[in-house]
């Protein structure tokens, strides 16, 4: 069986690059909306726990 490698041989056109960036930004925005409050809560809890450990 012949081995074939799939390798990108060129660069994206500006239109493709712009579309990819837009898709990435939309994905990041959805993730922030979905998980942002939960992450901020966890970070606040870690910060509170860390400061409590330093004072004791």
Backbone torsions as a table, in degrees:
resi	resn	phi	psi	omega
1	UNK	NA	133.9	-178.2
2	UNK	-79.8	134.9	179.7
3	UNK	-88.0	131.9	178.0
4	UNK	-126.1	137.6	177.1
5	UNK	-110.8	136.4	176.9
6	UNK	-96.8	110.2	-177.3
7	UNK	-130.6	136.1	175.9
8	UNK	-70.9	123.3	-176.3
9	UNK	-99.6	-2.7	-178.2
10	UNK	-141.8	-178.0	178.4
11	UNK	-102.2	160.7	176.9
12	UNK	-69.7	148.9	170.8
13	UNK	-73.7	164.0	-179.6
14	UNK	-60.3	-38.0	179.4
15	UNK	-63.6	-43.9	178.4
16	UNK	-64.0	-42.0	179.5
17	UNK	-63.3	-42.1	179.1
18	UNK	-64.1	-42.2	179.0
19	UNK	-64.8	-41.0	177.5
20	UNK	-63.3	-41.2	179.4
21	UNK	-65.3	-40.4	178.9
22	UNK	-64.6	-42.8	177.6
23	UNK	-62.2	-40.2	178.8
24	UNK	-64.1	-45.6	-179.6
25	UNK	-63.3	-40.7	178.5
26	UNK	-65.0	-40.6	178.0
27	UNK	-62.9	-46.6	180.0
28	UNK	-61.3	-41.1	178.8
29	UNK	-62.2	-42.6	178.4
30	UNK	-63.3	-41.0	-179.6
31	UNK	-67.0	-38.7	177.8
32	UNK	-64.9	-43.3	178.3
33	UNK	-64.1	-39.1	-176.2
34	UNK	-75.5	-43.8	-171.6
35	UNK	-114.5	-4.1	-173.7
36	UNK	-56.5	-49.8	-178.3
37	UNK	-62.5	-40.5	179.8
38	UNK	-64.0	-43.5	180.0
39	UNK	-65.3	-44.1	179.0
40	UNK	-61.4	-38.8	177.9
41	UNK	-63.1	-45.6	179.6
42	UNK	-63.0	-41.6	179.2
43	UNK	-64.0	-39.6	178.9
44	UNK	-65.2	-41.3	178.4
45	UNK	-63.4	-41.9	178.1
46	UNK	-63.9	-41.3	179.5
47	UNK	-64.4	-42.7	178.9
48	UNK	-64.2	-43.6	-179.9
49	UNK	-65.5	-40.6	-179.9
50	UNK	-65.0	-42.7	-179.9
51	UNK	-69.7	-32.0	177.1
52	UNK	-67.2	-37.9	179.6
53	UNK	-68.7	-34.2	-179.5
54	UNK	-71.0	-32.4	-177.8
55	UNK	-82.5	-17.6	-179.5
56	UNK	-95.3	NA	NA
